[in-house]
Amino acid sequence: MGTSERTVWTSKTAVIMGAAAIFSAAYLVAWDAASTASIVSTTHDVTVFIASNVSTLVERGYNVAPALMLGLAAALSIPLLATAASITRHSQRSRDATRRYRGRHDAAINDKISGEAIGVSSHAFVEIVGGSHARFAILRDMFRIGREDDNDMRILSAAVHRYHAAIYREDLGDWFVAGLSGIEGNGIAVNGKRCTDCHLHDGDVIDLGPGRLRFRTGHV
């Protein structure tokens, strides 16, 4: 669940808990005072009465059942505090932090991909899908992709993690790609299907945020 989704969820929870507290207070007051029961004789009267007497209802509800009202107040404060913490974290996030990828491929990202480009190669390689179709050889058993300078392929996008993915070879020569951004990161997809660790075949298309690469086993 992303930051914005968590904020919406906690806000809705706060509204629900607040309504529960007020209606609970009204219920307690109705039981406690016969005069209140006579005022709130219809559904419309209940709504009007509660809307105009919120503070009184809460105070009288506390007098009737303090433990219940304190429990409701505590339950109400949790989502409010969670919302405030989420907003604070978002406002204090570094400009260099990875941004949530919204699933829109950007062709301009091809100009922000760098690495050791090659021509025809006997090694396995990845090539940029679209644009220049530049190729980048996989010369070792591990080929890292991300935003940092020390990756084998660097993709300068805020939607790409510092160390986003790695293509690696097993003992029998099979190739795999693994996401390094964790379950809450932007992750990877192979041929349109999101995965965390996938077996690669010649021609498979790998999506890393806005970047799109095609894996080749060589001699293409």
Phi and psi in degrees as GROMACS dihedral restraints (atoms count N, CA, C in turn):
[ dihedral_restraints ]
;  ai    aj    ak    al  type     phi  dphi    fc
    3     4     5     6     1   -78.6    20    10
    4     5     6     7     1   173.9    20    10
    6     7     8     9     1   -60.6    20    10
    7     8     9    10     1   -46.0    20    10
    9    10    11    12     1   -65.3    20    10
   10    11    12    13     1   -37.8    20    10
   12    13    14    15     1   -67.1    20    10
   13    14    15    16     1   -40.8    20    10
   15    16    17    18     1   -63.4    20    10
   16    17    18    19     1   -39.3    20    10
   18    19    20    21     1   -63.5    20    10
   19    20    21    22     1   -44.3    20    10
   21    22    23    24     1   -62.6    20    10
   22    23    24    25     1   -43.5    20    10
   24    25    26    27     1   -61.6    20    10
   25    26    27    28     1   -47.0    20    10
   27    28    29    30     1   -68.1    20    10
   28    29    30    31     1   -34.0    20    10
   30    31    32    33     1   -65.0    20    10
   31    32    33    34     1   -43.7    20    10
   33    34    35    36     1   -63.2    20    10
   34    35    36    37     1   -40.6    20    10
   36    37    38    39     1   -62.0    20    10
   37    38    39    40     1   -41.9    20    10
   39    40    41    42     1   -61.3    20    10
   40    41    42    43     1   -42.0    20    10
   42    43    44    45     1   -63.5    20    10
   43    44    45    46     1   -44.7    20    10
   45    46    47    48     1   -62.7    20    10
   46    47    48    49     1   -45.1    20    10
   48    49    50    51     1   -66.7    20    10
   49    50    51    52     1   -37.9    20    10
   51    52    53    54     1   -62.8    20    10
   52    53    54    55     1   -42.9    20    10
   54    55    56    57     1   -63.7    20    10
   55    56    57    58     1   -39.8    20    10
   57    58    59    60     1   -62.0    20    10
   58    59    60    61     1   -41.7    20    10
   60    61    62    63     1   -62.7    20    10
   61    62    63    64     1   -44.7    20    10
   63    64    65    66     1   -67.4    20    10
   64    65    66    67     1   -45.1    20    10
   66    67    68    69     1   -69.9    20    10
   67    68    69    70     1   -31.0    20    10
   69    70    71    72     1   -65.3    20    10
   70    71    72    73     1   -42.1    20    10
   72    73    74    75     1   -61.7    20    10
   73    74    75    76     1   -43.2    20    10
   75    76    77    78     1   -62.0    20    10
   76    77    78    79     1   -40.5    20    10
   78    79    80    81     1   -62.7    20    10
   79    80    81    82     1   -44.7    20    10
   81    82    83    84     1   -64.8    20    10
   82    83    84    85     1   -42.1    20    10
   84    85    86    87     1   -64.3    20    10
   85    86    87    88     1   -37.9    20    10
   87    88    89    90     1   -62.8    20    10
   88    89    90    91     1   -37.9    20    10
   90    91    92    93     1   -74.0    20    10
   91    92    93    94     1   -30.5    20    10
   93    94    95    96     1   -82.5    20    10
   94    95    96    97     1   -29.2    20    10
   96    97    98    99     1  -129.8    20    10
   97    98    99   100     1   120.1    20    10
   99   100   101   102     1   -66.4    20    10
  100   101   102   103     1   -29.6    20    10
  102   103   104   105     1   -63.3    20    10
  103   104   105   106     1   -38.8    20    10
  105   106   107   108     1   -63.2    20    10
  106   107   108   109     1   -41.4    20    10
  108   109   110   111     1   -61.2    20    10
  109   110   111   112     1   -35.2    20    10
  111   112   113   114     1   -71.7    20    10
  112   113   114   115     1   -29.0    20    10
  114   115   116   117     1   -73.0    20    10
  115   116   117   118     1   -42.6    20    10
  117   118   119   120     1   -95.7    20    10
  118   119   120   121     1    62.8    20    10
  120   121   122   123     1   -83.5    20    10
  121   122   123   124     1   -18.5    20    10
  123   124   125   126     1  -129.6    20    10
  124   125   126   127     1   167.3    20    10
  126   127   128   129     1   -61.7    20    10
  127   128   129   130     1   -39.0    20    10
  129   130   131   132     1   -64.7    20    10
  130   131   132   133     1   -41.8    20    10
  132   133   134   135     1   -63.1    20    10
  133   134   135   136     1   -36.7    20    10
  135   136   137   138     1   -60.6    20    10
  136   137   138   139     1   -47.4    20    10
  138   139   140   141     1   -62.6    20    10
  139   140   141   142     1   -46.3    20    10
  141   142   143   144     1   -64.5    20    10
  142   143   144   145     1   -42.9    20    10
  144   145   146   147     1   -63.2    20    10
  145   146   147   148     1   -47.0    20    10
  147   148   149   150     1   -64.5    20    10
  148   149   150   151     1   -43.8    20    10
  150   151   152   153     1   -61.6    20    10
  151   152   153   154     1   -33.3    20    10
  153   154   155   156     1   -95.5    20    10
  154   155   156   157     1    -5.1    20    10
  156   157   158   159     1  -135.4    20    10
  157   158   159   160     1    37.8    20    10
  159   160   161   162     1   -59.0    20    10
  160   161   162   163     1   -53.9    20    10
  162   163   164   165     1   -63.1    20    10
  163   164   165   166     1   -39.2    20    10
  165   166   167   168     1   -64.6    20    10
  166   167   168   169     1   -42.0    20    10
  168   169   170   171     1   -62.4    20    10
  169   170   171   172     1   -43.9    20    10
  171   172   173   174     1   -63.7    20    10
  172   173   174   175     1   -43.4    20    10
  174   175   176   177     1   -64.1    20    10
  175   176   177   178     1   -45.4    20    10
  177   178   179   180     1   -70.4    20    10
  178   179   180   181     1   -33.8    20    10
  180   181   182   183     1   -63.2    20    10
  181   182   183   184     1   -38.4    20    10
  183   184   185   186     1   -64.3    20    10
  184   185   186   187     1   -39.2    20    10
  186   187   188   189     1   -66.1    20    10
  187   188   189   190     1   -34.5    20    10
  189   190   191   192     1   -78.2    20    10
  190   191   192   193     1   -47.5    20    10
  192   193   194   195     1  -140.8    20    10
  193   194   195   196     1    80.1    20    10
  195   196   197   198     1   -62.3    20    10
  196   197   198   199     1   -37.6    20    10
  198   199   200   201     1   -63.3    20    10
  199   200   201   202     1   -43.4    20    10
  201   202   203   204     1   -63.4    20    10
  202   203   204   205     1   -44.9    20    10
  204   205   206   207     1   -66.7    20    10
  205   206   207   208     1   -37.8    20    10
  207   208   209   210     1   -65.8    20    10
  208   209   210   211     1   -39.1    20    10
  210   211   212   213     1   -63.6    20    10
  211   212   213   214     1   -42.1    20    10
  213   214   215   216     1   -65.6    20    10
  214   215   216   217     1   -39.1    20    10
  216   217   218   219     1   -63.9    20    10
  217   218   219   220     1   -41.1    20    10
  219   220   221   222     1   -64.8    20    10
  220   221   222   223     1   -42.8    20    10
  222   223   224   225     1   -64.3    20    10
  223   224   225   226     1   -35.5    20    10
  225   226   227   228     1   -68.8    20    10
  226   227   228   229     1   -35.7    20    10
  228   229   230   231     1   -72.1    20    10
  229   230   231   232     1   -27.6    20    10
  231   232   233   234     1   -61.5    20    10
  232   233   234   235     1   -54.3    20    10
  234   235   236   237     1   -64.3    20    10
  235   236   237   238     1   -31.8    20    10
  237   238   239   240     1   -65.6    20    10
  238   239   240   241     1   -43.5    20    10
  240   241   242   243     1   -65.1    20    10
  241   242   243   244     1   -38.9    20    10
  243   244   245   246     1   -63.8    20    10
  244   245   246   247     1   -40.1    20    10
  246   247   248   249     1   -63.7    20    10
  247   248   249   250     1   -44.8    20    10
  249   250   251   252     1   -62.5    20    10
  250   251   252   253     1   -41.6    20    10
  252   253   254   255     1   -65.1    20    10
  253   254   255   256     1   -39.7    20    10
  255   256   257   258     1   -64.0    20    10
  256   257   258   259     1   -43.2    20    10
  258   259   260   261     1   -65.3    20    10
  259   260   261   262     1   -39.8    20    10
  261   262   263   264     1   -63.8    20    10
  262   263   264   265     1   -45.5    20    10
  264   265   266   267     1   -60.1    20    10
  265   266   267   268     1   -41.5    20    10
  267   268   269   270     1   -64.9    20    10
  268   269   270   271     1   -41.4    20    10
  270   271   272   273     1   -71.1    20    10
  271   272   273   274     1   -26.4    20    10
  273   274   275   276     1   -95.4    20    10
  274   275   276   277     1     2.5    20    10
  276   277   278   279     1   -66.0    20    10
  277   278   279   280     1   137.3    20    10
  279   280   281   282     1   -64.9    20    10
  280   281   282   283     1   149.3    20    10
  282   283   284   285     1   -63.9    20    10
  283   284   285   286     1   -21.6    20    10
  285   286   287   288     1   -86.7    20    10
  286   287   288   289     1    -3.4    20    10
  288   289   290   291     1   -68.8    20    10
  289   290   291   292     1   150.6    20    10
  291   292   293   294     1   -70.7    20    10
  292   293   294   295     1   135.4    20    10
  294   295   296   297     1   -95.1    20    10
  295   296   297   298     1   153.5    20    10
  297   298   299   300     1   -66.5    20    10
  298   299   300   301     1   129.1    20    10
  300   301   302   303     1   -82.9    20    10
  301   302   303   304     1   130.1    20    10
  303   304   305   306     1   -97.5    20    10
  304   305   306   307     1     8.9    20    10
  306   307   308   309     1    84.9    20    10
  307   308   309   310     1    17.5    20    10
  309   310   311   312     1  -108.3    20    10
  310   311   312   313     1   113.6    20    10
  312   313   314   315     1   -71.6    20    10
  313   314   315   316     1   134.7    20    10
  315   316   317   318     1  -116.4    20    10
  316   317   318   319     1   112.3    20    10
  318   319   320   321     1   -62.2    20    10
  319   320   321   322     1   -26.7    20    10
  321   322   323   324     1   -66.6    20    10
  322   323   324   325     1   -15.8    20    10
  324   325   326   327     1   -65.0    20    10
  325   326   327   328     1   -23.2    20    10
  327   328   329   330     1   -59.6    20    10
  328   329   330   331     1   -31.0    20    10
  330   331   332   333     1   -76.6    20    10
  331   332   333   334     1    -9.4    20    10
  333   334   335   336     1  -104.8    20    10
  334   335   336   337     1     9.5    20    10
  336   337   338   339     1   -99.1    20    10
  337   338   339   340     1   128.8    20    10
  339   340   341   342     1  -135.9    20    10
  340   341   342   343     1   157.0    20    10
  342   343   344   345     1   168.4    20    10
  343   344   345   346     1  -167.9    20    10
  345   346   347   348     1   -88.1    20    10
  346   347   348   349     1    93.5    20    10
  348   349   350   351     1   -71.9    20    10
  349   350   351   352     1   149.8    20    10
  351   352   353   354     1  -135.1    20    10
  352   353   354   355     1   173.8    20    10
  354   355   356   357     1   -99.7    20    10
  355   356   357   358     1  -126.6    20    10
  357   358   359   360     1   -71.9    20    10
  358   359   360   361     1   138.1    20    10
  360   361   362   363     1  -140.8    20    10
  361   362   363   364     1   144.2    20    10
  363   364   365   366     1   -85.3    20    10
  364   365   366   367     1   -11.3    20    10
  366   367   368   369     1   -85.0    20    10
  367   368   369   370     1   158.8    20    10
  369   370   371   372     1   -62.9    20    10
  370   371   372   373     1   152.1    20    10
  372   373   374   375     1  -155.0    20    10
  373   374   375   376     1   167.4    20    10
  375   376   377   378     1  -119.1    20    10
  376   377   378   379     1   146.9    20    10
  378   379   380   381     1  -127.7    20    10
  379   380   381   382     1   148.2    20    10
  381   382   383   384     1   -70.8    20    10
  382   383   384   385     1   131.4    20    10
  384   385   386   387     1   -82.9    20    10
  385   386   387   388     1   121.0    20    10
  387   388   389   390     1    85.9    20    10
  388   389   390   391     1   167.6    20    10
  390   391   392   393     1    64.7    20    10
  391   392   393   394     1  -126.2    20    10
  393   394   395   396     1   -77.8    20    10
  394   395   396   397     1   -16.4    20    10
  396   397   398   399     1    55.5    20    10
  397   398   399   400     1    30.9    20    10
  399   400   401   402     1   -60.1    20    10
  400   401   402   403     1   145.4    20    10
  402   403   404   405     1  -111.7    20    10
  403   404   405   406     1   145.9    20    10
  405   406   407   408     1  -133.0    20    10
  406   407   408   409     1   115.7    20    10
  408   409   410   411     1   -70.4    20    10
  409   410   411   412     1   144.3    20    10
  411   412   413   414     1  -100.8    20    10
  412   413   414   415     1    95.3    20    10
  414   415   416   417     1   -90.2    20    10
  415   416   417   418     1   -13.7    20    10
  417   418   419   420     1  -125.3    20    10
  418   419   420   421     1   179.3    20    10
  420   421   422   423     1   -75.3    20    10
  421   422   423   424     1    -7.0    20    10
  423   424   425   426     1  -136.6    20    10
  424   425   426   427     1   131.3    20    10
  426   427   428   429     1  -130.3    20    10
  427   428   429   430     1   108.6    20    10
  429   430   431   432     1   -94.3    20    10
  430   431   432   433     1   144.2    20    10
  432   433   434   435     1  -130.1    20    10
  433   434   435   436     1   132.1    20    10
  435   436   437   438     1   177.1    20    10
  436   437   438   439     1  -166.0    20    10
  438   439   440   441     1   -90.9    20    10
  439   440   441   442     1   -19.7    20    10
  441   442   443   444     1   -77.2    20    10
  442   443   444   445     1   157.9    20    10
  444   445   446   447     1   -64.7    20    10
  445   446   447   448     1   -28.9    20    10
  447   448   449   450     1   -87.8    20    10
  448   449   450   451     1     9.9    20    10
  450   451   452   453     1   -78.0    20    10
  451   452   453   454     1   155.2    20    10
  453   454   455   456     1   -68.7    20    10
  454   455   456   457     1   -33.9    20    10
  456   457   458   459     1  -127.3    20    10
  457   458   459   460     1   127.7    20    10
  459   460   461   462     1  -108.8    20    10
  460   461   462   463     1   130.4    20    10
  462   463   464   465     1  -120.0    20    10
  463   464   465   466     1   110.7    20    10
  465   466   467   468     1   -84.7    20    10
  466   467   468   469     1    83.0    20    10
  468   469   470   471     1  -144.6    20    10
  469   470   471   472     1   140.3    20    10
  471   472   473   474     1   -67.0    20    10
  472   473   474   475     1   -17.1    20    10
  474   475   476   477     1   -88.7    20    10
  475   476   477   478     1    -2.2    20    10
  477   478   479   480     1  -104.2    20    10
  478   479   480   481     1   131.2    20    10
  480   481   482   483     1   -72.2    20    10
  481   482   483   484     1   161.4    20    10
  483   484   485   486     1   -55.5    20    10
  484   485   486   487     1   -42.9    20    10
  486   487   488   489     1  -130.5    20    10
  487   488   489   490     1    96.4    20    10
  489   490   491   492     1   -89.6    20    10
  490   491   492   493     1   -44.8    20    10
  492   493   494   495     1  -155.2    20    10
  493   494   495   496     1   163.2    20    10
  495   496   497   498     1  -139.4    20    10
  496   497   498   499     1   132.5    20    10
  498   499   500   501     1   -97.6    20    10
  499   500   501   502     1   128.3    20    10
  501   502   503   504     1  -139.0    20    10
  502   503   504   505     1   159.7    20    10
  504   505   506   507     1  -113.9    20    10
  505   506   507   508     1   135.7    20    10
  507   508   509   510     1   -86.7    20    10
  508   509   510   511     1   175.6    20    10
  510   511   512   513     1   -58.5    20    10
  511   512   513   514     1   -35.9    20    10
  513   514   515   516     1   -87.5    20    10
  514   515   516   517     1     7.1    20    10
  516   517   518   519     1    92.9    20    10
  517   518   519   520     1     0.4    20    10
  519   520   521   522     1   -75.0    20    10
  520   521   522   523     1   142.5    20    10
  522   523   524   525     1  -106.3    20    10
  523   524   525   526     1   144.6    20    10
  525   526   527   528     1  -136.2    20    10
  526   527   528   529     1   159.9    20    10
  528   529   530   531     1  -127.0    20    10
  529   530   531   532     1   135.0    20    10
  531   532   533   534     1  -124.9    20    10
  532   533   534   535     1   137.1    20    10
  534   535   536   537     1   -80.3    20    10
  535   536   537   538     1   139.4    20    10
  537   538   539   540     1  -112.5    20    10
  538   539   540   541     1     5.8    20    10
  540   541   542   543     1   -93.4    20    10
  541   542   543   544     1    -1.5    20    10
  543   544   545   546     1    82.7    20    10
  544   545   546   547     1   172.3    20    10
  546   547   548   549     1   -69.2    20    10
  547   548   549   550     1   -21.5    20    10
  549   550   551   552     1   -99.9    20    10
  550   551   552   553     1     2.6    20    10
  552   553   554   555     1   -82.9    20    10
  553   554   555   556     1  -176.7    20    10
  555   556   557   558     1   -74.8    20    10
  556   557   558   559     1   -21.9    20    10
  558   559   560   561     1    67.8    20    10
  559   560   561   562     1  -169.2    20    10
  561   562   563   564     1  -132.4    20    10
  562   563   564   565     1   162.4    20    10
  564   565   566   567     1  -139.2    20    10
  565   566   567   568     1   142.4    20    10
  567   568   569   570     1  -117.7    20    10
  568   569   570   571     1   120.8    20    10
  570   571   572   573     1    53.7    20    10
  571   572   573   574     1    38.9    20    10
  573   574   575   576     1    85.9    20    10
  574   575   576   577     1    -4.5    20    10
  576   577   578   579     1  -108.3    20    10
  577   578   579   580     1   123.1    20    10
  579   580   581   582     1   -65.9    20    10
  580   581   582   583     1   139.3    20    10
  582   583   584   585     1  -153.4    20    10
  583   584   585   586     1   167.7    20    10
  585   586   587   588     1  -109.0    20    10
  586   587   588   589     1   -29.3    20    10
  588   589   590   591     1  -153.8    20    10
  589   590   591   592     1   108.3    20    10
  591   592   593   594     1  -125.0    20    10
  592   593   594   595     1   142.7    20    10
  594   595   596   597     1   -72.9    20    10
  595   596   597   598     1   131.1    20    10
  597   598   599   600     1  -100.9    20    10
  598   599   600   601     1   143.8    20    10
  600   601   602   603     1  -125.4    20    10
  601   602   603   604     1   158.5    20    10
  603   604   605   606     1   -56.1    20    10
  604   605   606   607     1   127.8    20    10
  606   607   608   609     1    93.9    20    10
  607   608   609   610     1    -5.8    20    10
  609   610   611   612     1   -63.1    20    10
  610   611   612   613     1   141.2    20    10
  612   613   614   615     1  -102.2    20    10
  613   614   615   616     1   127.7    20    10
  615   616   617   618     1  -109.9    20    10
  616   617   618   619     1   126.1    20    10
  618   619   620   621     1  -104.0    20    10
  619   620   621   622     1   126.7    20    10
  621   622   623   624     1  -126.3    20    10
  622   623   624   625     1    93.2    20    10
  624   625   626   627     1    60.4    20    10
  625   626   627   628     1  -130.3    20    10
  627   628   629   630     1   -80.1    20    10
  628   629   630   631     1   -10.5    20    10
  630   631   632   633     1   -81.1    20    10
  631   632   633   634     1   142.1    20    10
  633   634   635   636     1  -133.8    20    10
  634   635   636   637     1   122.1    20    10
  636   637   638   639     1  -126.1    20    10
  637   638   639   640     1   151.8    20    10
  639   640   641   642     1  -113.8    20    10
  640   641   642   643     1   129.5    20    10
  642   643   644   645     1   -86.8    20    10
  643   644   645   646     1   135.6    20    10
  645   646   647   648     1  -129.8    20    10
  646   647   648   649     1   142.8    20    10
  648   649   650   651     1   -83.9    20    10
  649   650   651   652     1    -5.7    20    10
  651   652   653   654     1   115.8    20    10
  652   653   654   655     1   166.9    20    10
  654   655   656   657     1    60.6    20    10
  655   656   657   658     1    34.9    20    10
